[in-house]
Amino acid sequence: MAPQNLFMDIIETGDSFLVHADVPGAKDEDVELKIENGMLALRVTREQTRERDVGIEHRRERFFGELKRTIKLPSNADQDNATATLEGGVLSITLPKLDAAAPGKKIPLVTSK
């Protein structure tokens, strides 16, 4: 069957960003999350199973294979402190917001003698 989409909701709260993705039937070991260069990459793999010696298969519509989705994260998302949970077929990722008062890293000035 042709690959399906990974549908996501991205919600901004006062102190974090929440990403919810529907991954019905996925187990923890089926899900891979990576954050790199301001991008969140999600990959879900579902192995195809066959019921042997049960009967004739008339229709097979459930998705099996690999789904991928990559989204750009907001610049003030704290990528180093992201957390994720998988419950009831919904993957939830929480990214705290960075402190707005400190938008960058302070660089100390080294004086030459």
C-alpha positions in Angstrom: 0.0 0.0 0.0 1.2 3.5 -0.7 2.7 5.5 2.2 0.3 7.6 4.3 1.1 11.0 5.9 2.1 11.7 9.4 -0.4 14.2 10.6 0.8 16.7 13.3 -0.5 19.4 15.5 1.9 22.1 16.7 0.8 24.1 19.7 2.5 27.0 21.4 1.8 27.6 25.1 3.2 30.2 27.4 6.4 28.2 28.2 6.7 25.5 25.5 5.9 24.1 22.1 3.8 20.9 21.9 3.9 18.6 18.9 1.3 15.8 18.6 1.5 13.2 15.8 -0.9 10.3 15.1 1.0 7.0 15.0 -1.7 4.4 15.5 -0.4 0.9 16.4 3.2 2.1 16.8 5.3 0.9 19.6 8.2 2.7 21.2 10.7 0.7 19.2 8.9 1.7 15.9 9.5 5.4 16.5 12.7 7.4 15.9 13.0 11.1 16.7 15.9 13.4 15.9 16.6 17.1 16.3 19.3 18.5 14.2 20.0 22.1 12.9 16.6 23.4 14.0 14.7 20.5 12.4 12.6 17.8 14.1 12.7 14.5 12.1 10.2 11.8 12.9 10.3 8.3 11.4 7.8 5.5 12.1 8.3 1.9 10.9 5.6 -0.7 10.9 6.4 -4.3 9.9 3.8 -6.1 7.8 2.3 -9.2 9.4 0.4 -11.9 7.7 -2.0 -14.3 9.3 -1.1 -17.6 7.8 -3.5 -20.4 7.4 -6.4 -18.3 8.5 -8.2 -17.9 5.2 -8.3 -15.8 2.0 -7.4 -12.2 2.3 -10.0 -10.0 0.6 -8.7 -6.6 1.5 -5.6 -5.2 3.0 -5.7 -1.4 3.8 -3.7 -0.9 6.9 -0.3 0.8 6.3 2.9 -1.1 6.7 6.4 0.3 6.0 8.1 3.6 6.8 6.6 7.0 7.3 8.8 10.1 7.6 8.2 13.7 8.4 10.5 16.7 9.1 9.4 20.1 10.4 11.3 23.3 11.1 11.3 24.2 14.8 10.7 27.7 16.1 14.0 29.5 16.8 13.1 29.8 20.5 12.5 26.1 21.0 14.9 24.5 23.5 16.1 21.6 21.3 18.4 20.3 24.1 15.6 19.7 26.6 12.9 18.1 24.4 10.9 15.1 25.8 8.6 12.7 24.1 5.9 10.2 25.1 3.8 7.7 23.2 0.3 6.9 24.5 -2.8 5.6 22.8 -1.4 6.0 19.3 -0.4 9.6 19.8 3.2 10.7 19.9 3.6 13.9 22.1 6.8 16.0 22.0 7.4 18.8 24.3 10.0 21.5 23.6 10.4 24.1 26.3 10.9 27.7 25.2 14.3 29.4 25.5 14.5 32.3 27.8 13.5 35.4 25.7 15.8 37.6 27.8 18.8 35.6 26.6 18.4 35.1 22.9 22.0 34.1 22.3 25.1 32.9 23.9 27.3 35.6 25.4 30.8 35.6 24.0 33.5 36.8 26.4 36.0 39.3 25.0 39.6 38.2 25.4 41.9 41.2 25.5 45.3 41.0 24.0 48.4 42.2 25.8 
